Amino acid sequence: MKKVDWIVVIAGLAVGIAAVVLTLMGNPSNMGFCIACFLRDIAGATGMHSAAKVQYVRPEIIGLVLGAFLMSLATKEFRARSGSSPAVRFVLGGFVMVGALAFLGCPLRMVLRLAGGDLNALVGLMGFIIGILLGIVFLKKGFSLKRSYDVGKGEGAVLPAVMVVLLVLFLAVPALFKFSEEGPGSMHAPVLVALVIALVVGALAQRARLCMVGGIRDAVLFQDFRLLYGFVGIFVAALVGNLITNRFSLGFTLQPIAHSAHLWNLLGMVLVGWGSVLLGGCPLRQLILAGQGNGDSAVTVFGMIVGAALSHNFGLAGNADALNEAGEVVVGGISNAGKVAVVLGLVVMLVVSLINLPKEEKA
């Protein structure tokens, strides 16, 4: 294996181990890392939505961005670029978040849920692959959101700067923010532990170009499986960790913060996979790219944050399976409004895919 392959493997193993450690330290089960869930929590903490159970300033997001930022500076890979269809990227980021919260997790959490024995994530994986394949169809036809351009370094450092300010305010003036007293938002690892772990993971992810979407996309398009090694590394490390700590539970029902409405698990992740291909990377990759100066990815991240806020303000996000008073399993899922939002997102993906194909030259 080439040296770069081992970097990807090491990064994947580190993410899987970090996820297990963060869960043991207080993060919700099967949610050591979840980009969608953690951006949603930050949106709630800053008052962008009022869902009381999912409000917390997640140091993991801050650490991922700053870790990538510092590593890119150290390796001279920081490059400020922007201008590639920013408005479209903002909208796509919003709908990727709608799909992720319908499923109750980003692609990274999908892998972690699989490693915890949650078979609903297997349904999500099927949808994720379908979405990626749909995106690849349009990539082969020439889909492009057009090129980006070199810009000032200040432009490229916007998201890292926002994260520094968020961290300072979180530590110095916590009263500015809302914090959950129950539910997933109330479950979190110690701030310093989460921040340090995320800094390391962000740096490794930057070096390895780790991307859930990129692994499957490159395998299909170029028969290049290097990024998939990271995918496998995350799964293996988290699986072994869950088995050792007795946190593995195989099945569909009553999995931690998950629902077994299979159609919407599938379609939610179709939306995530398709949108991530069009954007050029999964939610984790967008954070890392924004950390190393990509202004278009920063716009996408802001779109995801707004998408998370809208999902909870309008009741679009999924609800986990639960037990009723009689001890019977009540299957969760998403509301009718959430179903409409997911379908609308798929329509938006199709429209964006079609209008950004090369124009036929007139004879």
C-alpha positions as CSV (number, residue, x, y, z in Angstrom):
1,M,0.0,0.0,0.0
2,K,1.2,3.5,-0.8
3,K,2.1,5.9,2.0
4,V,-1.1,7.9,1.4
5,D,-3.2,4.8,2.0
6,W,-1.7,4.3,5.4
7,I,-2.4,8.0,6.3
8,V,-6.1,7.4,5.4
9,V,-6.2,4.2,7.5
10,I,-4.6,5.9,10.5
11,A,-7.0,8.8,10.2
12,G,-10.0,6.4,10.0
13,L,-8.9,4.4,13.0
14,A,-8.3,7.6,14.9
15,V,-11.8,8.8,14.2
16,G,-13.3,5.5,15.3
17,I,-11.3,5.4,18.5
18,A,-12.1,9.0,19.2
19,A,-15.8,8.4,18.7
20,V,-15.8,5.5,21.2
21,V,-13.8,7.6,23.8
22,L,-16.1,10.6,23.4
23,T,-19.1,8.3,23.9
24,L,-17.6,6.8,27.1
25,M,-16.8,10.4,28.3
26,G,-20.4,11.5,27.9
27,N,-21.5,12.0,24.3
28,P,-24.8,10.2,23.3
29,S,-24.5,6.5,22.3
30,N,-23.4,5.9,18.7
31,M,-22.7,9.6,18.5
32,G,-19.1,10.2,19.4
33,F,-19.0,12.3,16.2
34,C,-21.9,13.5,14.1
35,I,-21.5,16.6,12.0
36,A,-25.2,17.0,11.4
37,C,-26.2,16.5,15.0
38,F,-23.5,18.7,16.4
39,L,-24.2,21.6,14.0
40,R,-27.9,21.2,14.9
41,D,-26.9,21.5,18.6
42,I,-24.8,24.6,17.9
43,A,-27.8,26.1,16.0
44,G,-29.9,25.5,19.1
45,A,-27.4,26.8,21.5
46,T,-27.2,30.1,19.6
47,G,-31.0,30.4,19.6
48,M,-31.6,29.6,15.9
49,H,-34.1,26.9,16.9
50,S,-36.0,26.3,20.2
51,A,-35.9,22.4,20.4
52,A,-34.9,22.3,24.1
53,K,-33.4,18.8,23.9
54,V,-30.7,19.6,21.2
55,Q,-28.9,22.7,22.3
56,Y,-25.2,22.7,23.1
57,V,-22.0,24.4,21.8
58,R,-20.2,21.3,20.6
59,P,-16.4,21.7,20.9
60,E,-16.0,18.8,18.4
61,I,-17.1,21.0,15.5
62,I,-14.8,23.8,16.6
63,G,-11.9,21.4,17.0
64,L,-12.4,19.8,13.6
65,V,-12.3,23.2,11.8
66,L,-9.3,24.5,13.8
67,G,-7.4,21.3,13.6
68,A,-7.7,21.4,9.8
69,F,-6.8,25.1,9.8
70,L,-3.6,24.6,11.8
71,M,-2.5,21.5,9.8
72,S,-3.1,23.3,6.5
73,L,-1.0,26.2,7.7
74,A,1.8,23.9,8.9
75,T,1.9,22.0,5.6
76,K,1.4,25.2,3.5
77,E,-1.8,23.8,2.1
78,F,-4.0,26.7,3.3
79,R,-5.4,28.3,0.2
80,A,-8.2,30.8,0.2
81,R,-10.5,30.2,-2.7
82,S,-14.2,31.0,-3.3
83,G,-16.8,31.9,-5.9
84,S,-18.1,28.5,-7.1
85,S,-21.9,29.0,-7.1
86,P,-22.1,30.1,-3.4
87,A,-25.9,30.5,-3.3
88,V,-26.5,27.1,-4.8
89,R,-24.1,25.6,-2.3
90,F,-25.9,27.2,0.6
91,V,-29.2,25.7,-0.5
92,L,-27.7,22.3,-1.2
93,G,-26.1,22.4,2.3
94,G,-29.4,23.1,3.8
95,F,-31.1,20.2,2.1
96,V,-28.2,17.8,2.9
97,M,-29.0,18.7,6.6
98,V,-32.7,18.1,6.1
99,G,-31.9,14.6,4.8
100,A,-29.3,13.9,7.5
101,L,-31.7,14.9,10.3
102,A,-34.5,12.9,8.7
103,F,-32.2,9.9,9.1
104,L,-30.9,11.2,12.4
105,G,-27.2,11.3,11.5
106,C,-24.6,12.3,8.9
107,P,-22.6,9.8,6.9
108,L,-20.0,9.6,9.8
109,R,-22.7,8.8,12.3
110,M,-24.2,6.3,9.9
111,V,-20.9,4.3,10.1
112,L,-20.7,4.7,13.9
113,R,-24.3,3.5,14.2
114,L,-23.5,0.4,12.0
115,A,-20.5,-0.2,14.3
116,G,-22.9,-0.1,17.3
117,G,-25.2,-2.8,15.7
118,D,-27.9,-0.4,14.5
119,L,-29.3,-2.1,11.4
120,N,-31.3,1.0,10.5
121,A,-28.0,2.5,9.5
122,L,-27.6,-0.4,7.0
123,V,-30.8,0.9,5.3
124,G,-29.3,4.4,5.5
125,L,-26.1,3.1,3.8
126,M,-28.1,1.7,1.0
127,G,-29.8,5.1,0.4
128,F,-26.4,6.9,0.8
129,I,-24.9,4.7,-2.0
130,I,-28.0,5.2,-4.2
131,G,-27.6,9.0,-3.8
132,I,-23.9,8.9,-4.6
133,L,-24.6,6.8,-7.7
134,L,-27.2,9.4,-8.8
135,G,-24.7,12.1,-8.4
136,I,-22.1,10.2,-10.3
137,V,-24.5,9.9,-13.3
138,F,-24.5,13.7,-13.6
139,L,-20.7,13.9,-12.9
140,K,-20.2,11.7,-15.9
141,K,-22.4,14.0,-18.0
142,G,-20.2,17.0,-17.0
143,F,-22.0,18.4,-14.0
144,S,-20.1,21.3,-12.4
145,L,-20.8,24.2,-10.0
146,K,-18.1,26.1,-11.9
147,R,-14.6,26.9,-10.8
148,S,-13.6,28.8,-7.7
149,Y,-11.0,31.6,-7.6
150,D,-8.2,32.7,-5.4
151,V,-9.3,35.3,-2.9
152,G,-7.8,37.1,0.1
153,K,-6.6,35.0,3.0
154,G,-9.1,36.8,5.2
155,E,-11.9,35.4,3.1
156,G,-10.5,31.9,3.5
157,A,-10.2,32.2,7.3
158,V,-13.8,33.2,7.9
159,L,-15.0,29.9,9.3
160,P,-11.9,29.3,11.5
161,A,-12.3,32.9,12.8
162,V,-16.0,32.2,13.6
163,M,-15.1,29.1,15.5
164,V,-12.4,30.9,17.5
165,V,-15.0,33.5,18.5
166,L,-17.6,30.9,19.3
167,L,-15.1,29.0,21.5
168,V,-14.0,32.2,23.4
169,L,-17.6,33.2,24.1
170,F,-18.6,29.6,25.1
171,L,-15.7,29.5,27.6
172,A,-15.9,33.1,28.8
173,V,-19.6,34.0,28.7
174,P,-21.6,30.7,28.7
175,A,-24.7,32.6,29.8
176,L,-25.0,33.8,26.2
177,F,-26.0,30.3,25.0
178,K,-28.9,27.9,25.6
179,F,-28.0,24.5,27.0
180,S,-30.2,21.4,27.1
181,E,-31.1,20.0,30.5
182,E,-32.3,16.7,29.1
183,G,-32.0,14.8,25.8
184,P,-29.0,14.4,23.5
185,G,-27.9,18.0,24.0
186,S,-27.4,17.4,27.7
187,M,-25.1,14.5,27.0
188,H,-21.5,15.6,26.3
189,A,-17.9,14.9,27.0
190,P,-15.8,17.4,29.0
191,V,-15.1,20.5,27.0
192,L,-11.3,20.2,27.0
193,V,-11.3,16.5,26.2
194,A,-13.7,17.0,23.3
195,L,-11.8,20.0,21.9
196,V,-8.4,18.3,22.0
197,I,-9.6,15.1,20.4
198,A,-11.4,17.0,17.7
199,L,-8.2,19.1,17.0
200,V,-6.3,15.9,16.4
201,V,-9.0,14.3,14.3
202,G,-9.4,17.5,12.2
203,A,-5.6,17.6,11.6
204,L,-5.6,13.9,10.5
205,A,-8.7,14.3,8.4
206,Q,-7.1,17.3,6.6
207,R,-3.9,15.3,5.8
208,A,-5.8,12.2,4.7
209,R,-8.5,14.0,2.7
210,L,-11.0,11.8,4.6
211,C,-14.5,11.8,3.1
212,M,-17.4,9.4,3.4
213,V,-18.7,10.3,-0.1
214,G,-15.3,10.6,-1.8
215,G,-14.5,7.0,-1.0
216,I,-17.5,5.5,-2.8
217,R,-17.4,8.1,-5.6
218,D,-13.7,7.5,-6.4
219,A,-14.2,3.7,-6.2
220,V,-17.0,3.9,-8.8
221,L,-15.5,6.5,-11.1
222,F,-11.8,5.7,-10.9
223,Q,-11.5,2.3,-9.2
224,D,-9.5,4.2,-6.6
225,F,-10.3,2.6,-3.2
226,R,-7.9,4.7,-1.0
227,L,-10.5,6.8,0.7
228,L,-12.6,3.7,1.4
229,Y,-9.8,2.5,3.7
230,G,-10.7,5.3,6.0
231,F,-14.4,4.4,5.9
232,V,-13.4,0.8,6.9
233,G,-11.0,2.0,9.6
234,I,-13.7,4.1,11.3
235,F,-16.0,1.1,11.3
236,V,-13.5,-1.4,12.6
237,A,-12.2,0.8,15.3
238,A,-15.6,1.7,16.5
239,L,-16.9,-1.9,16.3
240,V,-14.0,-3.2,18.4
241,G,-14.4,-0.4,20.9
242,N,-18.1,-1.1,21.2
243,L,-17.6,-4.8,21.7
244,I,-14.9,-4.2,24.3
245,T,-17.1,-1.7,26.2
246,N,-20.2,-3.8,25.9
247,R,-22.0,-1.1,23.9
248,F,-22.8,-3.3,20.8
249,S,-26.5,-4.1,20.3
250,L,-27.6,-5.7,17.1
251,G,-31.1,-4.9,15.8
252,F,-33.5,-2.4,14.3
253,T,-35.8,-1.4,17.2
254,L,-35.0,1.0,20.1
255,Q,-31.5,1.8,18.9
256,P,-30.0,5.0,20.5
257,I,-31.5,8.1,18.9
258,A,-32.6,6.3,15.8
259,H,-35.9,5.3,14.2
260,S,-36.9,2.3,12.1
261,A,-39.1,4.0,9.5
262,H,-37.1,2.4,6.7
263,L,-38.3,4.3,3.7
264,W,-37.4,7.7,5.2
265,N,-34.1,6.4,6.5
266,L,-33.4,5.4,2.9
267,L,-34.6,8.5,1.2
268,G,-33.0,10.8,3.8
269,M,-29.6,9.4,3.0
270,V,-30.3,9.4,-0.7
271,L,-30.7,13.1,-0.3
272,V,-27.4,13.3,1.7
273,G,-25.4,11.2,-0.8
274,W,-26.7,13.0,-3.9
275,G,-26.2,16.5,-2.4
276,S,-22.7,15.7,-1.1
277,V,-21.6,14.5,-4.5
278,L,-22.8,17.7,-6.1
279,L,-21.0,19.7,-3.3
280,G,-17.8,17.7,-3.7
281,G,-17.7,16.2,-0.2
282,C,-19.6,14.9,2.8
283,P,-20.4,17.2,5.8
284,L,-17.2,16.2,7.5
285,R,-15.2,17.1,4.4
286,Q,-16.9,20.4,4.1
287,L,-15.8,21.4,7.6
288,I,-12.2,20.3,6.8
289,L,-12.2,22.2,3.4
290,A,-13.5,25.3,5.1
291,G,-10.8,25.0,7.7
292,Q,-8.1,25.0,5.0
293,G,-9.4,28.1,3.3
294,N,-12.3,27.0,1.0
295,G,-14.9,29.8,1.2
296,D,-17.4,27.7,-0.8
297,S,-17.3,25.0,1.8
298,A,-17.7,27.7,4.5
299,V,-20.9,28.8,2.8
300,T,-22.0,25.2,2.6
301,V,-21.5,24.8,6.4
302,F,-23.5,27.9,7.0
303,G,-26.2,26.5,4.8
304,M,-26.2,23.3,6.9
305,I,-26.5,25.2,10.1
306,V,-29.6,27.1,8.7
307,G,-31.0,23.8,7.4
308,A,-30.7,22.3,10.9
309,A,-32.5,25.3,12.4
310,L,-35.3,25.1,9.9
311,S,-35.6,21.3,10.4
312,H,-36.4,21.8,14.1
313,N,-38.3,25.1,13.8
314,F,-40.7,23.4,11.3
315,G,-40.7,19.9,12.7
316,L,-38.9,18.3,9.8
317,A,-36.4,16.2,11.7
318,G,-36.8,12.6,12.6
319,N,-38.1,11.2,15.9
320,A,-36.5,8.2,17.6
321,D,-38.4,5.0,18.3
322,A,-39.7,4.8,21.9
323,L,-41.7,2.7,24.3
324,N,-45.3,3.8,25.2
325,E,-46.8,3.4,28.7
326,A,-47.8,-0.2,27.8
327,G,-44.2,-1.1,27.0
328,E,-44.9,-1.4,23.3
329,V,-42.5,-0.1,20.7
330,V,-43.7,3.1,18.9
331,V,-41.9,3.5,15.6
332,G,-40.6,7.0,15.2
333,G,-39.8,8.6,11.8
334,I,-40.6,12.0,10.4
335,S,-43.7,14.1,10.1
336,N,-45.6,14.8,7.0
337,A,-43.9,18.1,6.7
338,G,-40.5,16.3,7.0
339,K,-41.5,13.9,4.2
340,V,-42.5,16.8,2.0
341,A,-39.1,18.4,2.7
342,V,-37.1,15.3,1.9
343,V,-39.0,14.9,-1.4
344,L,-38.6,18.6,-2.2
345,G,-34.9,18.2,-1.5
346,L,-34.7,15.4,-4.0
347,V,-36.4,17.5,-6.6
348,V,-34.0,20.4,-5.9
349,M,-31.1,18.0,-6.4
350,L,-32.5,16.9,-9.7
351,V,-33.0,20.5,-10.9
352,V,-29.6,21.6,-9.8
353,S,-28.0,18.6,-11.4
354,L,-29.8,19.3,-14.7
355,I,-29.2,23.0,-15.0
356,N,-25.5,22.7,-14.2
357,L,-24.8,20.3,-17.1
358,P,-22.7,21.6,-20.0
359,K,-24.8,23.5,-22.6
360,E,-24.9,22.0,-26.0
361,E,-23.1,24.2,-28.5
362,K,-25.3,25.4,-31.4
363,A,-24.2,24.3,-34.9
